[in-house]
């Protein structure tokens, strides 16, 4: 058996709420060509849907967005001398 390498991607959105609270929303394997304009357009769609958990505060804006890449390497140790 050979060594294997797996990569995974997550879109991470930091949602800001009216009371100053923040929550990170993660989405596995997003489209590779997602744009900042598409994230900004989500602001109006998320209002009234996302609610803060501490005091039920209203969603304000996505403060940050990024793609996190994870690489996992599984080493084949069965060929040891």
MARDREN-839665 format. One record per residue: residue in three letters; z, x, y of N, C-alpha, C, CB in turn. Coordinates in steps of 0.05 Angstrom, whole numbers, plus 5000, padded with zeros to 4 digits. Glycine has a CB too. Example, Ala and Ser with C-alpha at 12.3 -4.5 7.8 and 13.67 -1.06 7.14 Angstrom:
BEGIN
ALA515652644886515652464910515652644934518152264911SER514252574955514352734979515752585001511452824988
***
This chain:
BEGIN
UNK500050174976500050005000500050185025502449815000UNK498550115045498250275069500250175091495450275080UNK500650355110502250275134500850035147502650515153UNK502349855159501149635174502249625202501649365159UNK500549545220501249515249500649235258499849725267UNK502649095270502148825280502948825309503848615264UNK501248695325501848655354502148355359499648775372UNK504148295376504448015384504748015415506847885370UNK504147785426504247755455505847505462501347735467UNK507247515485508647285495508247265525511747295488UNK507547025534507546965563510346895570505446745570UNK511547025590514246965599514046865628516047215596UNK515046615632515046495658517946465667513646215658UNK518646555691521346525702521246285721522246785717UNK522646065712522645825728525145825746522745575709UNK524645765772526745745791527445455797526045895817UNK530045405802530945135807532345115834532945045785UNK532644875845533644825872536444935876533644535877UNK538044955855540745065857540945365855542544935837UNK538645495853538545795851538545885822540845905865UNK538845715803538845785775536045865766539845545758UNK535846035746533246115735533346085704532546405743UNK531046025693530746015664528046145657530945725653UNK528046295634525546415625524446245602526046705616UNK521846175605520446025585518446215572518945775597UNK518546235545516746415531514746255515518246605512UNK512246345515510046215500508646425484508046075520UNK508646395457507446585439504346585440508346535410UNK503146815438500246855436498646695456499346785408UNK499046745482497546605503494646695503498846645530UNK493046535516490246615521490246885535488646405538UNK488447075527488547335539487447345568486847525522UNK486047145576484847155603486246955623481947085602UNK488846895618490246715636490446845664493046635625UNK490246685685490246805712492746715728487746715727UNK493246855749495446785767495046505779495746995790UNK492546445785491946185797492745955778488946165804UNK492345995752493045795732496045765730491945875704UNK497545975733500445965733501445815758501746245731UNK500245885780501045745806500445455804499545875829UNK498245375792497545095789499644945771494745065776UNK501045085754503144955737505544865754504045145716UNK505944985778508144905794508244605799508145045821UNK506044485807505944205813506244035787503344125827UNK505244135765505443985740508343995729503544105719UNK509844205734512544235723514644085739513244535722UNK514044015764515943865781516443595768514943835810UNK518943515765519643265753519743275723517643055761UNK518743505711518843535682521043725674516043625671UNK521043965687523144165682525544095699522144445688UNK527944105686530444055700532344275693531543765692UNK533844375713535844585708538044485691536944685734UNK539244655675541244565656544144565667541244735631UNK544744725687547444735697548244475712547744965716UNK546744395731547444165747545143955749548244245775UNK543143985731540843805731539143845756541843525730UNK539044085766537544145791534544115786538144425801UNK533144045807530244005805528744275804529243845830UNK526644285789524944525788523744585815522644495766UNK523644835823522444915849519745045846524345095864UNK519745275831517345445830517645645807516845595857UNK515345725796515345955777515546205794512845955759UNK517746355790518246595806516846845796521246645807UNK516346855770515147085759513747015733517247315754UNK511647165726510247125701509247395691507846915705UNK509247425665508247675654507747645624510247905658UNK506147835614505547835585507148065573502447875580UNK508848005553510348205538508848265512513248115533UNK508348515506507048605482509048735464504648795488UNK509048655438510748775418509048895396512848575407UNK509649145388508149265366510249325344506749525376UNK509549235320511349285297509749455277512249015284UNK510849675269509549855249511249855224509250145260UNK510149765202511449765176510350005161510949505160UNK512150195154511350445141511450415111513050675150UNK509450495097509350485068510750735057506350485058UNK513050685045514650915034514350945004517650865041UNK512550794992512150794963510751054954510650554954UNK509551204972508051444964509751704967505451464980UNK512351674967514051914970513752084945517051834975UNK513952354949513652534925516052524907513252824935
***
